């Protein structure tokens, strides 16, 4: 029997744990890189020893050349699937899986899965509620659009970055100019140059995180969490608290119904999806989306609370499609096995993190499940740019 093989494109962020997960099923992994250099935010995530092979393109290659380069390297191999490990790998994973005849979401809407402006356009075209928006690098144009639409406040963000990087809330013309200056012309965390900025209507309501895994066009919601944020000077809006919802709560059904419609609009038929949705008086609306695993999550804590996590279910979907499909159809709504909270420890000051005082005492609490440190002790921060004004880490507890 031939050894089972798969391809992971940019196995960074949560995707860095996929090789070990696939190994449990006897599947070896080939790591394909979408660019010659790993974005700095992900460099600590990469361990070449986890893979049977690493395929890296040349610095001089454009996107089309990179696709052809990897196709030539992969053709003729017995591969079972191609999966994106993180946000930067989504479009290349779509291209390779489609061209190799493997399970794929296709390339027709690849750009809409990464570009937030195109995403909203795809939703609107399919009759799914989306956020009113404009794409511009001109402050006067944006200020005029805000006045004409009679918005008290608008949101500005990069078109295709990750997390809450450079997300600003603007009420005045001066706010608009400052936010525009901070975004346009900057190379964002995933290595893309921000030539324009996305300006959107600010939706006021409760925010939620919802994850799903799809197989052959059928989507299964794996979990839903409330998602609370607080404004931090120099870091816009930062997540402060997440609470796991029960699978049978009415709001989860509303969120699930909306997400399924959004996935259809984006033609997501296979693999993981991560969505951030706000519910206001008009109902649910998508505010951010990734055709990939959720980043910065504790697999351990989620498994304690749910019996699974977004990554293990994604791996199961690809490694054993029949078993996964049969189980998920019989399962119905997901079941919460324990209450779970994720609390972010937020610093509003720049400086050097010398350590996490009291962490060992917290670890001994019966409700403690896991901790994620985003800033390592003794790491130097550039306080003049507010680079440390973010969550220093998260504590996840179950009960």
Secondary structure, 3 states (H helix, E strand, C coil): CCCEEEEEECCCHHHHHHHHHHHCCCEEEEEECCCCCCCHHHHHHCCHHHCCEEECCCCCCCHHHHHHHHHHHHCCCCCCCEEECCHHHHHHHHHHHHHCCCCCCCCCCHHHHHCHHHHHHHHHHCCCCCCCEEEECCHHHHHHHHHHHCCCCEEEECCCCCCCCCCEEECCHHHHHHHHHHHCCCECCCCCECCCEEEEECCCCEEEEEEEEEECCEEEEEEEEEEEEEEECCCEEEEEEEEECCCCCHHHHHHHHHHHHHHHHCCCCCEEEEEEEEEECCEEEEEEEECCCCCCCCHHHHHHHHCCCHHHHHHHHHHCHHHHHHHHHHHCCCCCCCCEEEEEEECCCCCCCCCCCCHHHHHCCCCEEEEEECCCCCCCCCHHHCCCCCEEEEEEEEC
